[in-house]
Amino acid sequence: MATPPNGGASLLVVGMIAALAFVVGALAGFGGLLGFLKADSGNADTFGISTAAEAAECEPCKEATATASGAPGVYGLVYPVEQSLIIEGDLDREVLRQHVVKNRLTLQKCYQERLASNPSLKGEMQIQFTISANGSIAAKVARVDTTEDQGLKTCVLDIIGSWNFKEKVTRMTVVKVDVIFAPLGGTP
């Protein structure tokens, strides 16, 4: 690699440092979010994700959060990161947001079932799915999966594969979104 004539760093080195700074910042932000959410159960309400209300609605989640002794277990938070959402096509962002909110408890159920056998399971999935012109899901993939749990990944992708956006799209549309899986409560 050649050094620029003025003795400064090359563009490649500057780019690598910027990318590293971005990754470190993102990881610090994720860690801060988890700490904030774990500090007080009311903190989830700040983000519009009331874990207590969702657990009351999600019967399998209630069952999974109680241990054999009857003490509270680990509750799994599933948080689609809206800021990471990219839509390449004609699907309205609000329509997608409402669809995810409406179907989030099914994703919650997947995570809650996996937490039963691994209470410290956490991480992030970068999910991409393609909606065909008729509204059905033509393809789905987890581009990155830091949970490293094949059962969780399969379950989440199966649920997304069952989604339908009939009459919401007129052409093929690609959606990318990051989803955070974080255990709360109990002893992860």
HELIX and SHEET records of a PDB file:
HELIX    1   1 LEU A   11  ALA A   39  1                                  29    
HELIX    2   2 ASN A   43  THR A   46  1                                   4    
HELIX    3   3 THR A   51  GLU A   57  1                                   7    
HELIX    4   4 GLU A   59  ALA A   64  1                                   6    
HELIX    5   5 ARG A   93  SER A  117  1                                  25    
HELIX    6   6 GLN A  150  SER A  162  1                                  13    
SHEET    1   A 4 TYR A  75  GLU A  88  0                                        
SHEET    2   A 4 THR A 173  LEU A 184 -1                                        
SHEET    3   A 4 GLY A 123  ILE A 131 -1                                        
SHEET    4   A 4 ILE A 137  ASP A 145 -1                                        
END                                                                             
